Amino acid sequence: MPINGSTTTPTAAVEVPRGLAGVVVTETRLGDVRGYEGFYHYRQYSAVELAQTRSFEDVWHLMFHGELPDAGQRSAFAARTARLRRLPDEVLAALPAIARAGALSGPLSGLRTALSLFGAAKGFRPVYDIDEDRRREDALAASAVVPTLLTALYRLGQGLDPVEPREDLSYAANYLYMLTGSEPDPARARAIEQYLISTIDHGFNASTFTARVITSTGADVAACLVGAVGALSGPLHGGAPSRALDTLDAIGTPDRIDGWIRERVLAGDRIMGFGHPVYRTEDPRSRMLRGIAQQFGGGLVEFAVEVERQVEAILAELKPGRELHTNVEFYAGVVMELCGLPREMFTPTFAAARAVGWGANILEQAQDSKIIRPAARYVGAAAPVPVPALG
Ligand SMILES: CC(C)(COP(=O)(O)OP(=O)(O)OC[C@H]1O[C@@H](n2cnc3c(N)ncnc32)[C@H](O)[C@@H]1OP(=O)(O)O)[C@@H](O)C(=O)NCCC(=O)NCCS
């Protein structure tokens, strides 16, 4: 029997904006994004300040345990996560086949498969059936192994052997080491570490929401992460950094910026690396990454700064009142290029950092027993009509 006037669901139907924009669906202690201020934070700290002053492991600890580590916790947590980098034998053995099958689609789609296998190999159980400590162990194990899976899949795709993780290197340095096979220069490792910290979490974005929806069903941690990776892979979410750099390549020279951008915008295309669903001012991640890029300097950085200046002016003219600025992806692409990351690893690198944020969100969501189950307005043919007889 319908109640509260709704004819489709047993509770009152509530109209919300398209894309759920601005709809508050839960509470979180993990952080927030203030779109009009150009500010975001992890727990009580500015995320940009954390990126400028702390290690990736420190911020991981903050997200998973609710506080920044003291000196003892710091080394214990770093050692613990470093030990978790190694892959189970059965997963390592399957990676060449996953890489071969995904030769055309790249390491991120391989990660979906490999993470799923990892959860099965580790015997992950539904978060519904395990206590908080066990969930944290699963989330820690899964997020620690993502860089190993991604770099191994990338190298196999290139016809190279995977490089075993090293426990004596930091998360970021080990990531670059596993990718290239040689120890990275400290400035580049630190630049990538700052990028990784700055992308750990960012409000209720599509992949985080996806992870939380799956968690709300009580599924295991790997299932939640696999869904989140799928959501992140879309070009409107995490798939933009290599496309932003492709745009710089396509423009080519400063004299072509104006004509190239105008033509695309007037044709209704979106310029990759610009615009954001929440920020109505400069993206603070973009500001930080531009600073990092400028410390390295060089032609690419100067060109990117000029493209940013002109695109912002053109978008302000052609899309008045929309406040379209560079988002994280624009300078992320530039920084990753400067640090020697291949383009097909840009979005996977984003995924590695975000796996920590998803893990923290999974842990938080698992404490809430309510399943996330919204409704849709049915707009199809009037029902019911009799099912046509066969023949
Ligand atoms: C990020 C993004 C999906 C946000 O989308 P959104 O919040 O839905 O923004 P809207 O669709 O409301 O855009 C508002 C207007 O600005 C335009 N716009 C938004 N981003 C634009 C861009 N990058 N280039 C050109 N125009 C853009 C839209 O076409 C729209 O114009 P309209 O009102 O005339 O239709 C969007 O800005 C985009 O596609 N950017 C490029 C991809 C990208 O960089 N993704 C990484 C995100 S971190």
The ligand as an SDF file (V2000), in Angstrom:
LIG
                    3D

 48 50  0  0  0  0  0  0  0  0999 V2000
   34.5350   18.3530  -15.3700 C   0  0  0  0  0  0  0  0  0  0  0  0
   33.2190   18.5100  -16.1240 C   0  0  0  0  0  0  0  0  0  0  0  0
   32.6750   17.1310  -16.4810 C   0  0  0  0  0  0  0  0  0  0  0  0
   32.2290   19.2300  -15.2030 C   0  0  0  0  0  0  0  0  0  0  0  0
   31.0310   19.1920  -15.8310 O   0  0  0  0  0  0  0  0  0  0  0  0
   29.7320   19.8690  -15.2720 P   0  0  0  0  0  0  0  0  0  0  0  0
   29.7980   20.2400  -13.8520 O   0  0  0  0  0  0  0  0  0  0  0  0
   28.6420   18.9730  -15.6710 O   0  0  0  0  0  0  0  0  0  0  0  0
   29.7560   21.2200  -16.0370 O   0  0  0  0  0  0  0  0  0  0  0  0
   28.5600   21.7000  -16.9120 P   0  0  0  0  0  0  0  0  0  0  0  0
   28.2060   20.6300  -17.8620 O   0  0  0  0  0  0  0  0  0  0  0  0
   27.5080   22.1780  -15.9740 O   0  0  0  0  0  0  0  0  0  0  0  0
   29.2130   22.8730  -17.7300 O   0  0  0  0  0  0  0  0  0  0  0  0
   28.7420   24.1820  -17.6760 C   0  0  0  0  0  0  0  0  0  0  0  0
   28.9750   24.8100  -19.0260 C   0  0  0  0  0  0  0  0  0  0  0  0
   30.3690   24.9480  -19.2380 O   0  0  0  0  0  0  0  0  0  0  0  0
   30.7620   24.2210  -20.3980 C   0  0  0  0  0  0  0  0  0  0  0  0
   32.0070   23.5430  -20.0830 N   0  0  0  0  0  0  0  0  0  0  0  0
   32.2990   22.8530  -18.9700 C   0  0  0  0  0  0  0  0  0  0  0  0
   33.5460   22.3770  -19.0410 N   0  0  0  0  0  0  0  0  0  0  0  0
   34.0330   22.7790  -20.2280 C   0  0  0  0  0  0  0  0  0  0  0  0
   35.2740   22.5840  -20.8640 C   0  0  0  0  0  0  0  0  0  0  0  0
   36.2360   21.8620  -20.2940 N   0  0  0  0  0  0  0  0  0  0  0  0
   35.4570   23.1230  -22.0810 N   0  0  0  0  0  0  0  0  0  0  0  0
   34.4750   23.8460  -22.6690 C   0  0  0  0  0  0  0  0  0  0  0  0
   33.2740   24.0660  -22.0950 N   0  0  0  0  0  0  0  0  0  0  0  0
   33.0720   23.5450  -20.9030 C   0  0  0  0  0  0  0  0  0  0  0  0
   29.6570   23.2240  -20.6490 C   0  0  0  0  0  0  0  0  0  0  0  0
   29.6060   22.8850  -22.0120 O   0  0  0  0  0  0  0  0  0  0  0  0
   28.4560   23.9820  -20.2010 C   0  0  0  0  0  0  0  0  0  0  0  0
   28.1050   24.8920  -21.2010 O   0  0  0  0  0  0  0  0  0  0  0  0
   26.5460   25.2140  -21.4730 P   0  0  0  0  0  0  0  0  0  0  0  0
   26.0300   25.7470  -20.1740 O   0  0  0  0  0  0  0  0  0  0  0  0
   26.6150   26.2080  -22.5810 O   0  0  0  0  0  0  0  0  0  0  0  0
   25.9210   23.9140  -21.8390 O   0  0  0  0  0  0  0  0  0  0  0  0
   33.4140   19.3690  -17.3820 C   0  0  0  0  0  0  0  0  0  0  0  0
   33.8920   20.6230  -17.0100 O   0  0  0  0  0  0  0  0  0  0  0  0
   34.3120   18.7110  -18.4080 C   0  0  0  0  0  0  0  0  0  0  0  0
   33.8320   17.9110  -19.2090 O   0  0  0  0  0  0  0  0  0  0  0  0
   35.6330   19.0460  -18.4200 N   0  0  0  0  0  0  0  0  0  0  0  0
   36.5580   18.4420  -19.3320 C   0  0  0  0  0  0  0  0  0  0  0  0
   36.9780   17.0690  -18.8540 C   0  0  0  0  0  0  0  0  0  0  0  0
   37.8890   17.1300  -17.6530 C   0  0  0  0  0  0  0  0  0  0  0  0
   38.7810   17.9540  -17.5720 O   0  0  0  0  0  0  0  0  0  0  0  0
   37.6510   16.2090  -16.6870 N   0  0  0  0  0  0  0  0  0  0  0  0
   38.4100   16.1220  -15.4620 C   0  0  0  0  0  0  0  0  0  0  0  0
   37.5710   16.4820  -14.2940 C   0  0  0  0  0  0  0  0  0  0  0  0
   38.5190   16.6610  -12.8030 S   0  0  0  0  0  0  0  0  0  0  0  0
  1  2  1  0
  2  3  1  0
  2  4  1  0
  2 36  1  0
  4  5  1  0
  5  6  1  0
  6  7  2  0
  6  8  1  0
  6  9  1  0
  9 10  1  0
 10 11  2  0
 10 12  1  0
 10 13  1  0
 13 14  1  0
 14 15  1  0
 15 16  1  0
 15 30  1  0
 16 17  1  0
 17 18  1  0
 17 28  1  0
 18 19  1  0
 18 27  1  0
 19 20  2  0
 20 21  1  0
 21 22  1  0
 21 27  2  0
 22 23  1  0
 22 24  2  0
 24 25  1  0
 25 26  2  0
 26 27  1  0
 28 29  1  0
 28 30  1  0
 30 31  1  0
 31 32  1  0
 32 33  2  0
 32 34  1  0
 32 35  1  0
 36 37  1  0
 36 38  1  0
 38 39  2  0
 38 40  1  0
 40 41  1  0
 41 42  1  0
 42 43  1  0
 43 44  2  0
 43 45  1  0
 45 46  1  0
 46 47  1  0
 47 48  1  0
M  END
$$$$
